[in-house]
Amino acid sequence: MPLVSMRQLLDEAAKGGYGVGAFNVNDMEQIQAIMGAAVETKSPVIIQASRGARQFAQDKYLFHLILAASELHPEIPIAMHQDHGNSFETCQSAIQLGYTSVMMDGSLKADGKTPASFEENVEITRRVVEYAHPLGVTVEGEIGVLGGVEDGHGAGGSGLDHITDPDQAVEFAERTGVDALAIAIGTSHGAYKFTKKPDGSVLKMDVLLEIHKRLPKTHLVMHGSSSVPKDLQDIINQYGGKLKETWGVPVEEIQLGIRNGVRKVNVDTDNRLAITGAIRKVFCETPEKFDPRDYLKPAREAMQKVVAQRMVQFGQAGHAGDYTPLTITEIAKGYASGALDTRPSLAAK
């Protein structure tokens, strides 16, 4: 099966009432871990690469590794997504390479750190939509700004500094026509999201519910949604790490979001923790080992376990064979005809 449209994956998730995990990758072992979990749970999947990952692995290596995954596992629908594109050129290069989905994060300026104005965000995101949709490529935007920094991207601060305004979310969706919308509800990038188990004072699920009510056709996205499990932190610290105590986004809060319009859930930190803990364990328990396979294999297995668990928790497990994937050309026709238009003025008709 060729790489498929993220838009179709999210549309089908909306019909089925489940979410789809979007997992970041940098190398072959991470891709193998995700695909092992997808095959194990029979799940459709979004594999995404940040700008940092594209630079680290080099575009052609990363693209062909994901393409190999689709060739090896034709029964699994895979969307390939550019995470946090910082400019039109970044998104354009991903589309030209063969990505089936891009995120234009216009909430920040091109430096990936400085919050942009609402009008700047609208203009750059609309430009990406106008380029991508005729090619059948899905576009995710972001309104509001997440806290923290990960992979060199982020404004820093807490997740409460720039919470999404529902009125602006509606206007943004209307003026850009994005397929999916990442919103800021208190989550942050990285491991250090919360200093206590999050509650309504730091995780604004009421904002999410209000936005979904007003944007029924725009798929919502939760970024910074790793749960940062204590057991993964403990393994790292047990074998020489020095992680400070921290809390992530509880799975039950993610599931509440999924019941209210969240269709894409970004997970990266949990997988990094699993990999690092497994490698540290090998190094500590068998310091004589030097073959990379001796520590990369358990690292891959540890990540696969986490990804499979999230796939079950998000509800995507068992849905890989529910539908026949449309070609990108067919998706492009849907955009051209207006059948895939998500603007709220049309959704209200």
Backbone torsions as a table, in degrees:
resi	resn	phi	psi	omega
1	MET	NA	129.5	175.8
2	PRO	-68.6	166.5	174.9
3	LEU	-58.1	141.9	-172.3
4	VAL	-114.3	170.3	-178.6
5	SER	-72.3	131.5	174.6
6	MET	-66.1	-30.8	179.9
7	ARG	-58.8	-44.4	179.1
8	GLN	-65.4	-40.5	178.0
9	LEU	-58.0	-42.9	-177.9
10	LEU	-74.2	-36.3	176.5
11	ASP	-62.0	-43.3	179.7
12	GLU	-68.1	-35.7	176.9
13	ALA	-63.9	-38.5	178.0
14	ALA	-64.0	-41.9	177.7
15	LYS	-62.2	-38.7	-176.9
16	GLY	-89.7	-6.4	178.6
17	GLY	70.9	32.3	179.7
18	TYR	-127.1	172.1	175.7
19	GLY	-109.7	162.7	178.3
20	VAL	-122.4	124.3	177.8
21	GLY	-70.6	138.1	175.2
22	ALA	-115.5	113.3	-170.1
23	PHE	-111.6	128.4	-178.6
24	ASN	-78.2	145.0	179.8
25	VAL	-133.6	153.9	175.3
26	ASN	-131.6	-17.5	-173.0
27	ASP	-153.8	178.8	-175.6
28	MET	-64.2	-42.4	-175.1
29	GLU	-63.0	-37.3	178.1
30	GLN	-67.0	-40.7	177.5
31	ILE	-63.6	-42.4	178.0
32	GLN	-62.8	-39.0	178.8
33	ALA	-63.4	-44.0	179.4
34	ILE	-63.8	-44.6	-178.7
35	MET	-69.0	-35.1	175.8
36	GLY	-61.2	-40.9	178.7
37	ALA	-68.9	-39.8	-179.7
38	ALA	-64.8	-40.4	177.7
39	VAL	-68.1	-43.5	179.9
40	GLU	-59.3	-39.8	-175.5
41	THR	-102.9	-1.7	-178.1
42	LYS	56.7	55.8	-174.1
43	SER	-115.7	139.0	164.5
44	PRO	-68.2	158.6	-173.5
45	VAL	-151.4	150.2	172.1
46	ILE	-111.0	120.1	174.9
47	ILE	-104.3	124.9	-174.8
48	GLN	-126.6	151.4	-179.1
49	ALA	-128.4	131.4	175.1
50	SER	-81.0	171.3	174.3
51	ARG	-60.7	-38.0	178.3
52	GLY	-62.9	-39.5	178.6
53	ALA	-66.3	-40.4	179.7
54	ARG	-63.6	-36.1	178.0
55	GLN	-73.7	-41.0	-178.1
56	PHE	-64.7	-49.6	-174.6
57	ALA	-88.7	-18.3	-171.1
58	GLN	75.0	135.3	-170.9
59	ASP	-51.7	-50.7	-174.1
60	LYS	-64.5	-41.5	177.4
61	TYR	-58.5	-51.0	-174.9
62	LEU	-65.0	-44.9	-179.5
63	PHE	-60.1	-46.0	-176.4
64	HIS	-72.8	-27.6	173.3
65	LEU	-64.7	-42.7	178.7
66	ILE	-70.6	-37.3	176.0
67	LEU	-61.7	-39.5	176.9
68	ALA	-61.7	-37.3	178.3
69	ALA	-61.8	-40.6	179.5
70	SER	-69.2	-31.5	178.7
71	GLU	-74.2	-37.8	-179.7
72	LEU	-74.1	-27.3	-175.8
73	HIS	-130.5	68.5	-176.2
74	PRO	-64.6	-14.6	179.9
75	GLU	-81.5	-7.5	-177.3
76	ILE	-106.5	117.7	174.5
77	PRO	-69.4	123.9	-178.5
78	ILE	-123.0	124.5	169.9
79	ALA	-102.3	137.4	179.4
80	MET	-107.0	120.7	-167.4
81	HIS	-124.2	134.7	170.6
82	GLN	-82.4	118.6	-178.8
83	ASP	-92.1	132.1	175.3
84	HIS	51.5	57.1	170.0
85	GLY	-64.1	136.4	-175.0
86	ASN	-102.3	-3.8	-177.8
87	SER	-158.8	165.6	174.9
88	PHE	-59.1	-42.1	-176.6
89	GLU	-63.3	-38.2	177.6
90	THR	-61.8	-46.3	179.9
91	CYS	-66.8	-41.8	179.1
92	GLN	-60.1	-43.6	-179.1
93	SER	-65.3	-36.2	177.7
94	ALA	-65.3	-43.7	-180.0
95	ILE	-64.2	-42.4	179.4
96	GLN	-65.2	-29.8	178.1
97	LEU	-73.0	-31.9	179.8
98	GLY	131.0	6.6	175.5
99	TYR	-62.4	142.5	-179.6
100	THR	-96.6	-0.5	-178.9
101	SER	-158.0	145.7	177.2
102	VAL	-137.3	149.4	170.1
103	MET	-107.7	124.1	170.2
104	MET	-100.1	102.9	-179.8
105	ASP	-89.0	81.8	179.0
106	GLY	-83.0	3.7	176.3
107	SER	-68.0	-21.3	177.0
108	LEU	-119.6	153.6	175.2
109	LYS	-68.6	177.3	-174.6
110	ALA	-60.6	-19.9	177.7
111	ASP	-73.8	-7.8	179.3
112	GLY	71.6	14.8	-175.8
113	LYS	-134.1	-34.5	-173.4
114	THR	-93.0	122.7	178.5
115	PRO	-56.8	135.2	178.9
116	ALA	-94.1	164.0	175.3
117	SER	-76.0	161.7	178.7
118	PHE	-58.7	-44.6	-178.0
119	GLU	-65.3	-38.9	176.2
120	GLU	-61.2	-42.3	-179.7
121	ASN	-62.7	-47.5	179.6
122	VAL	-58.5	-47.8	-173.9
123	GLU	-63.2	-47.9	-176.9
124	ILE	-71.1	-37.0	-179.9
125	THR	-68.5	-42.0	178.0
126	ARG	-61.4	-37.5	179.3
127	ARG	-63.3	-41.3	178.2
128	VAL	-65.8	-42.3	178.3
129	VAL	-59.5	-44.7	-178.4
130	GLU	-64.1	-28.5	177.3
131	TYR	-82.9	-41.2	-170.8
132	ALA	-78.6	-45.1	-172.6
133	HIS	-59.7	-41.2	176.7
134	PRO	-61.9	-17.6	178.1
135	LEU	-97.4	1.9	178.2
136	GLY	81.0	16.7	-175.6
137	VAL	-98.5	133.5	179.8
138	THR	-72.6	146.5	176.8
139	VAL	-127.5	128.6	172.2
140	GLU	-107.4	137.0	175.2
141	GLY	-117.4	177.4	176.8
142	GLU	-139.8	135.5	176.5
143	ILE	-128.6	131.8	-165.5
144	GLY	88.3	168.8	-176.6
145	VAL	-129.4	127.8	176.3
146	LEU	-72.2	157.1	175.0
147	GLY	-84.9	175.8	174.3
148	GLY	75.1	177.5	178.1
149	VAL	-138.0	135.4	175.5
150	GLU	-146.2	134.1	179.1
151	ASP	59.5	30.7	179.4
152	GLY	79.4	3.8	-176.9
153	HIS	-115.6	131.4	175.3
154	GLY	141.8	155.5	-178.1
155	ALA	-88.9	-6.8	-175.2
156	GLY	76.0	-167.0	179.7
157	GLY	72.0	-172.3	179.9
158	SER	-89.6	166.2	178.3
159	GLY	-71.1	-5.2	-177.2
160	LEU	-95.8	-1.4	-174.6
161	ASP	-71.7	-32.5	-174.9
162	HIS	-139.2	62.6	179.5
163	ILE	-64.8	142.0	-179.7
164	THR	-64.9	133.5	174.7
165	ASP	-88.7	121.2	-177.4
166	PRO	-56.1	-37.5	178.6
167	ASP	-62.8	-43.2	178.2
168	GLN	-67.3	-34.9	178.6
169	ALA	-60.9	-42.6	179.4
170	VAL	-65.4	-46.2	179.8
171	GLU	-63.2	-40.7	179.9
172	PHE	-61.8	-46.8	179.8
173	ALA	-62.3	-39.4	-179.6
174	GLU	-66.2	-42.2	-173.3
175	ARG	-84.8	-18.4	-178.3
176	THR	-107.1	-33.2	-176.4
177	GLY	73.1	26.6	179.8
178	VAL	-63.8	152.6	177.1
179	ASP	-80.2	-35.9	-175.0
180	ALA	-137.8	148.7	-175.0
181	LEU	-132.9	116.5	173.9
182	ALA	-82.0	131.9	-178.0
183	ILE	-122.0	152.7	179.7
184	ALA	-98.5	114.4	-178.6
185	ILE	-126.7	16.5	179.2
186	GLY	117.2	-7.5	179.2
187	THR	-78.9	161.9	-178.7
188	SER	-139.6	156.1	172.6
189	HIS	-73.9	158.2	174.6
190	GLY	86.5	-178.5	-176.2
191	ALA	-80.3	-31.5	-172.6
192	TYR	-94.0	78.3	-176.5
193	LYS	-89.6	-49.8	-174.6
194	PHE	-135.2	146.8	178.4
195	THR	-91.5	-2.8	174.3
196	LYS	-151.5	166.8	178.3
197	LYS	-58.1	123.2	-172.5
198	PRO	-66.3	142.2	175.2
199	ASP	-132.3	-165.0	-176.4
200	GLY	-63.0	-15.0	179.7
201	SER	-79.1	-19.8	-178.8
202	VAL	-124.4	-16.6	-179.8
203	LEU	-121.3	104.5	-169.4
204	LYS	-89.1	72.0	179.9
205	MET	-67.3	-24.2	177.5
206	ASP	-64.0	-33.0	177.0
207	VAL	-66.8	-43.3	177.9
208	LEU	-59.4	-46.2	-179.0
209	LEU	-61.1	-40.2	-180.0
210	GLU	-67.2	-41.3	-179.9
211	ILE	-66.0	-42.5	178.6
212	HIS	-62.3	-39.2	179.1
213	LYS	-59.7	-34.9	-176.0
214	ARG	-95.6	-13.2	179.1
215	LEU	-128.8	67.0	-173.9
216	PRO	-67.0	-21.4	-177.8
217	LYS	-99.4	-9.1	-179.7
218	THR	-95.6	120.2	-178.7
219	HIS	-70.3	129.5	-179.8
220	LEU	-89.4	151.7	-176.8
221	VAL	-128.3	134.0	173.0
222	MET	-104.9	112.0	173.2
223	HIS	-91.2	166.8	178.5
224	GLY	57.4	40.3	-170.9
225	SER	-106.8	21.0	171.1
226	SER	-68.3	145.4	-177.3
227	SER	-90.6	-10.4	176.9
228	VAL	47.2	60.4	-175.7
229	PRO	-59.1	143.1	-178.8
230	LYS	-63.1	-34.7	-178.2
231	ASP	-65.5	-32.4	177.2
232	LEU	-73.0	-37.2	174.6
233	GLN	-62.8	-43.0	-176.8
234	ASP	-63.1	-38.9	179.8
235	ILE	-62.6	-44.9	179.1
236	ILE	-60.1	-47.6	-177.9
237	ASN	-68.9	-31.5	178.4
238	GLN	-63.6	-31.7	-176.3
239	TYR	-110.6	39.6	168.9
240	GLY	101.9	-3.4	179.6
241	GLY	-77.9	169.6	-179.5
242	LYS	-137.7	52.3	177.1
243	LEU	-74.6	135.0	172.6
244	LYS	-76.9	152.5	179.8
245	GLU	-62.4	134.4	-177.7
246	THR	-153.3	163.2	178.7
247	TRP	-125.8	144.8	174.4
248	GLY	-106.3	-159.1	-178.9
249	VAL	-87.1	118.0	-179.8
250	PRO	-58.5	140.8	-179.3
251	VAL	-57.5	-36.3	-178.7
252	GLU	-65.4	-29.2	176.2
253	GLU	-72.3	-38.5	175.1
254	ILE	-62.0	-42.5	179.9
255	GLN	-64.8	-34.9	173.8
256	LEU	-62.3	-42.6	176.9
257	GLY	-61.4	-42.8	179.2
258	ILE	-60.9	-36.3	177.1
259	ARG	-70.5	-10.0	-176.8
260	ASN	-130.7	47.0	168.1
261	GLY	98.5	-8.3	177.8
262	VAL	-76.6	122.4	-178.7
263	ARG	-116.8	-17.4	179.3
264	LYS	-126.8	128.6	-178.2
265	VAL	-125.1	116.2	-176.6
266	ASN	-84.7	129.6	179.6
267	VAL	-134.3	124.6	176.9
268	ASP	-138.6	-53.3	-174.3
269	THR	-56.7	-42.5	-179.5
270	ASP	-56.5	-40.7	-179.4
271	ASN	-69.6	-37.3	177.0
272	ARG	-63.0	-41.8	178.6
273	LEU	-62.4	-44.3	-179.1
274	ALA	-61.8	-44.8	-179.9
275	ILE	-63.0	-48.1	-176.6
276	THR	-64.2	-42.0	178.4
277	GLY	-61.5	-42.8	-179.5
278	ALA	-65.1	-40.4	179.7
279	ILE	-68.3	-43.3	178.2
280	ARG	-59.4	-40.3	-179.1
281	LYS	-61.1	-44.9	179.3
282	VAL	-63.3	-45.2	-178.1
283	PHE	-62.9	-37.7	-178.4
284	CYS	-76.8	-42.1	-174.5
285	GLU	-81.7	-29.0	-179.2
286	THR	-134.7	70.6	-175.7
287	PRO	-64.5	-12.5	178.2
288	GLU	-78.5	-12.1	-178.1
289	LYS	-70.9	140.5	175.9
290	PHE	-140.7	-6.9	176.9
291	ASP	-75.5	120.4	-179.3
292	PRO	-53.3	-29.1	179.8
293	ARG	-65.3	-26.0	-179.0
294	ASP	-68.3	-25.3	177.9
295	TYR	-112.6	-22.5	178.4
296	LEU	-74.7	-32.6	178.4
297	LYS	-64.9	-50.9	176.6
298	PRO	-64.4	-30.6	176.6
299	ALA	-64.1	-44.0	178.1
300	ARG	-63.0	-42.0	179.7
301	GLU	-65.4	-37.9	-179.9
302	ALA	-66.3	-41.2	177.9
303	MET	-67.5	-42.0	179.1
304	GLN	-57.9	-40.1	179.5
305	LYS	-61.0	-43.6	179.6
306	VAL	-66.5	-45.1	-178.1
307	VAL	-63.0	-43.6	178.9
308	ALA	-60.9	-40.9	178.4
309	GLN	-62.0	-43.5	179.4
310	ARG	-65.6	-38.4	179.6
311	MET	-60.9	-39.6	176.5
312	VAL	-68.2	-45.5	-177.9
313	GLN	-65.4	-34.1	179.6
314	PHE	-79.6	-13.0	176.5
315	GLY	91.7	1.6	-177.4
316	GLN	-80.7	-15.4	-179.2
317	ALA	-58.5	134.8	177.9
318	GLY	88.6	-1.9	-174.2
319	HIS	-104.9	8.9	-177.1
320	ALA	-64.0	-31.3	-176.1
321	GLY	-106.2	19.9	-175.1
322	ASP	-72.1	-24.4	-170.2
323	TYR	-149.7	161.6	176.6
324	THR	-91.9	118.4	-179.1
325	PRO	-60.6	137.1	175.2
326	LEU	-81.8	151.4	175.1
327	THR	-74.0	160.7	177.0
328	ILE	-61.7	-34.2	177.4
329	THR	-63.4	-40.7	177.8
330	GLU	-66.0	-38.8	176.9
331	ILE	-62.8	-41.2	178.9
332	ALA	-60.2	-39.5	177.8
333	LYS	-64.4	-36.8	177.7
334	GLY	-63.9	-37.8	175.5
335	TYR	-67.2	-43.9	-176.2
336	ALA	-63.5	-36.2	-177.8
337	SER	-80.1	-14.4	-176.0
338	GLY	91.3	-4.5	-177.8
339	ALA	-64.0	-25.5	-178.5
340	LEU	-105.3	15.0	-179.5
341	ASP	-70.1	131.4	-176.3
342	THR	-107.8	2.9	-174.7
343	ARG	-60.7	135.0	-174.9
344	PRO	-60.1	-27.4	178.7
345	SER	-65.6	-30.9	176.5
346	LEU	-82.5	-34.2	-179.8
347	ALA	-64.1	-26.5	-177.6
348	ALA	-78.0	-14.3	-177.2
349	LYS	-80.1	NA	NA
